[in-house]
Amino acid sequence: MKLRIVITDGFTLNPGDLSWKALDELGEVIYYDRTPVDEVLGRCRNATVIITNKTPVSSAVMEAAGKLKLIAVTATGYNVIDIAAAKKKGITVCNVPAYGTHSVAQHTFALLLELSNHAGANAASVQAGEWYRSPDWCYSKQPLTELKNKIIGIIGLGKIGTQVAMIAMAFGMKVIYFHGKKGLKDWTPVKLHELFMQADFISVHCPLTEDNRGFINKEMLELMKPTGFLINTSRGQLIVEKDLAGALQKRKLAGAALDVLSAEPPLPGHPLIGLPNCIITPHNAWISFEARSSIMQTTVENVKAALKGHPQNEVGFR
């Protein structure tokens, strides 16, 4: 019987500017833009390969899909997969461990520059006619901040954190960091509480674990400078969002910029949405054409390698 590849939620990776054709030579490809949770089992029942981004693949799905050999995750995080069940059934799980280093670092600085220069807010003001009505030849909706000699504190000095630090150096910023490989000689490793106390900008770049879930809480936020800013392009669950909302409302810090939230999309009434000193983008730091092309290429290579019996980028333990 022909091998069947089921793509459960391909739209965010490929809204139409990439191609899945490289998979056609491997077998029959069944494509879905999105798959509701209650339809995963039915759609994947006859799959040999499941390609998923955020669609959960549970033990029940694996049990029903008797011919399933591979689950390929088109992302780095694979928490949507029941890894223990996959191990028990001998199903290979692969991910894409690195693809968006430069794109995420670039987005981090886009957020940082909006916090410091408010270009978007000022441009919106001009479009609203405020410059036309202004008695002065120039103005700014909020104070602008020069980055030179400001301190950026990076939590998680991996590939993305390192790239952010390199960009910060180009702006003349001083780099301190917590957790990760040793940085350049001009970068200073500090303890976590010291980073929150010293940094003018805090940028979070660490994976989510049970040990660090919610570590950015009221206690840590109380340590920040009232002129400080928090940026998170990592995982929303690292922050206790009600604590951050309270700190922003009380001006314990000047502002925050987030590309991730604990629940995505957020429900109405989310405590951070609508706050004037909180910028939120819809988890799109990774979504550049270049980064998505890299994900697509690696995913195809993952599928080919696994079907040949030599899996690459395998996660979990066999």
BELVENUR-V888320 format. One record per residue. RES is the residue in one letter. SS is DSSP state (H for helix, E for strand, - for the rest). PHI is phi in whole degrees, 0 to 359 (* if undefined). OMEGA is omega in radians with two decimals (* if undefined). Layout:
# BELVENUR-V888320
res	ss	phi	omega
RES	SS	PHI	OMEGA
RES	SS	PHI	OMEGA
This chain:
# BELVENUR-V888320
res	ss	phi	omega
M	-	*	-3.08
K	-	295	3.11
L	-	297	-3.11
R	E	244	3.11
I	E	251	-3.14
V	E	251	3.06
I	E	262	-2.98
T	-	280	-3.07
D	-	209	-3.01
G	-	270	-2.96
F	-	292	-3.08
T	-	296	3.09
L	-	287	-3.07
N	-	225	3.11
P	-	283	3.09
G	-	134	-3.09
D	-	261	3.05
L	-	238	-3.12
S	-	220	3.07
W	-	264	-2.98
K	H	300	-3.13
A	H	299	3.13
L	H	276	-3.04
D	H	298	-3.12
E	H	288	-3.10
L	H	269	-3.10
G	-	165	3.11
E	E	283	-3.12
V	E	252	3.07
I	E	253	-3.00
Y	E	247	3.01
Y	-	227	3.03
D	-	298	-3.11
R	-	212	3.09
T	-	226	3.06
P	-	300	-3.08
V	H	304	-3.08
D	H	283	3.10
E	H	248	-3.08
V	H	298	-3.07
L	H	300	-3.12
G	H	296	-3.10
R	H	286	-3.05
C	H	257	-3.03
R	-	304	-3.08
N	-	255	-3.08
A	-	281	2.92
T	-	268	3.11
V	E	229	3.00
I	E	248	3.03
I	E	249	-3.06
T	E	225	3.00
N	-	250	-3.13
K	-	242	3.10
T	-	288	-3.10
P	-	290	3.06
V	E	243	-3.03
S	-	270	3.08
S	H	297	3.12
A	H	295	3.10
V	H	296	-3.14
M	H	295	3.14
E	H	294	-3.12
A	H	286	-3.11
A	-	271	-3.02
G	-	294	-3.12
K	-	258	-3.06
L	-	293	3.13
K	-	245	-3.00
L	E	214	2.93
I	E	242	-3.14
A	E	254	-3.13
V	E	265	-3.12
T	-	272	-3.13
A	-	195	3.07
T	-	277	3.13
G	-	288	-3.11
Y	-	230	-3.12
N	-	289	3.10
V	-	280	-3.12
I	E	255	3.02
D	-	281	-3.04
I	H	296	3.14
A	H	298	3.13
A	H	293	3.12
A	H	297	3.11
K	H	298	-3.11
K	H	298	-3.09
K	H	266	3.11
G	-	72	3.14
I	-	264	3.12
T	E	287	3.05
V	E	236	3.12
C	E	237	3.08
N	-	230	3.07
V	-	243	-2.94
P	-	290	-3.12
A	-	210	-3.13
Y	-	204	-2.96
G	-	241	-3.08
T	H	308	-3.06
H	H	287	3.14
S	H	294	-3.12
V	H	290	3.09
A	H	297	3.10
Q	H	298	3.13
H	H	295	3.09
T	H	304	-3.13
F	H	284	3.01
A	H	299	3.10
L	H	293	-3.13
L	H	298	-3.13
L	H	290	3.06
E	H	292	3.09
L	H	294	-3.06
S	H	268	-3.06
N	H	246	3.07
H	-	55	-3.10
A	H	300	-3.13
G	H	296	-3.13
A	H	295	3.14
N	H	290	3.09
A	H	296	3.10
A	H	297	3.11
S	H	297	3.12
V	H	296	3.13
Q	H	299	3.14
A	-	278	3.08
G	-	91	-3.07
E	H	291	3.11
W	H	291	3.11
Y	H	302	-3.10
R	H	272	-3.06
S	-	287	3.07
P	-	283	-3.09
D	-	247	-3.09
W	-	280	3.06
C	-	207	3.10
Y	-	192	2.99
S	-	219	-3.12
K	-	294	3.12
Q	-	218	-3.14
P	-	300	3.07
L	-	270	-3.08
T	-	239	3.04
E	-	280	-3.04
L	-	278	-3.10
K	-	305	3.14
N	-	72	3.01
K	-	286	-3.09
I	E	261	3.00
I	E	254	3.11
G	E	255	-3.07
I	E	254	3.10
I	E	260	-3.09
G	E	103	-3.08
L	E	265	3.01
G	-	270	-3.10
K	H	296	-3.12
I	H	290	3.13
G	H	301	3.11
T	H	295	3.12
Q	H	296	3.08
V	H	298	3.12
A	H	298	3.13
M	H	295	3.09
I	H	295	3.13
A	H	301	3.12
M	H	298	3.13
A	H	296	3.08
F	-	271	-3.14
G	-	81	3.14
M	-	277	3.05
K	E	263	-3.02
V	E	251	2.93
I	E	238	-3.08
Y	E	209	3.05
F	E	230	3.03
H	E	72	3.10
G	E	136	3.14
K	-	293	3.14
K	-	295	-3.13
G	-	272	3.10
L	-	295	-3.03
K	-	298	3.13
D	-	276	3.12
W	-	266	-3.01
T	E	249	3.04
P	E	285	-3.13
V	-	222	3.02
K	-	285	-3.03
L	H	300	-3.11
H	H	293	3.10
E	H	292	3.11
L	H	298	-3.13
F	H	294	-3.13
M	H	282	-2.99
Q	H	266	-2.93
A	-	285	2.97
D	-	275	3.06
F	E	228	3.07
I	E	248	-3.12
S	E	238	-3.00
V	E	260	-3.10
H	-	217	-3.12
C	-	236	3.10
P	-	289	3.10
L	-	276	3.03
T	-	228	3.10
E	-	293	-3.13
D	-	283	-3.07
N	-	250	3.11
R	-	302	3.10
G	-	70	-3.09
F	-	286	3.04
I	E	270	-3.02
N	-	234	-3.09
K	H	303	-3.12
E	H	300	-3.12
M	H	288	-3.12
L	H	294	3.10
E	-	297	-3.12
L	-	280	-3.03
M	-	288	3.01
K	-	294	3.09
P	-	295	3.09
T	-	263	-3.04
G	-	277	3.13
F	E	232	3.11
L	E	244	3.13
I	E	234	3.11
N	E	227	3.03
T	-	242	-3.05
S	-	256	3.12
R	-	222	-3.08
G	H	296	-3.08
Q	H	290	3.08
L	H	288	-3.08
I	E	248	2.95
V	-	280	-2.91
E	H	294	3.11
K	H	292	3.09
D	H	291	3.11
L	H	294	3.12
A	H	300	3.12
G	H	297	3.14
A	H	294	3.11
L	H	292	-3.14
Q	H	294	-3.14
K	-	270	3.14
R	-	59	3.02
K	-	292	2.98
L	-	221	-3.01
A	-	284	-3.10
G	E	183	3.11
A	E	218	3.07
A	E	223	-2.99
L	E	231	3.00
D	-	255	-3.06
V	-	221	3.06
L	-	228	-3.08
S	-	293	3.06
A	-	232	-3.07
E	-	229	-0.11
P	-	294	-3.14
P	-	286	3.08
L	-	280	3.05
P	-	305	3.13
G	-	87	3.11
H	-	303	-2.99
P	-	295	-3.09
L	-	264	-3.10
I	-	280	-3.12
G	-	100	3.10
L	-	285	-3.06
P	-	293	-3.12
N	-	253	3.10
C	E	227	3.09
I	E	264	3.11
I	E	229	3.01
T	-	249	-2.94
P	-	276	3.07
H	-	48	-3.09
N	-	239	3.08
A	-	298	-3.07
W	-	272	-2.77
I	-	265	3.07
S	-	299	3.12
F	H	303	-3.10
E	H	296	3.14
A	H	293	3.13
R	H	293	3.07
S	H	299	3.12
S	H	295	3.10
I	H	299	-3.13
M	H	301	-3.12
Q	H	299	-3.12
T	H	294	3.13
T	H	298	3.10
V	H	300	3.11
E	H	296	3.10
N	H	299	-3.13
V	H	295	-3.13
K	H	300	-3.11
A	H	296	-3.11
A	H	293	-3.13
L	H	291	3.07
K	-	274	3.13
G	-	89	-3.14
H	-	230	-3.05
P	-	299	3.05
Q	-	238	-3.12
N	-	54	-3.13
E	E	284	3.12
V	-	244	-3.07
G	-	78	-3.13
F	-	233	3.14
R	-	276	*
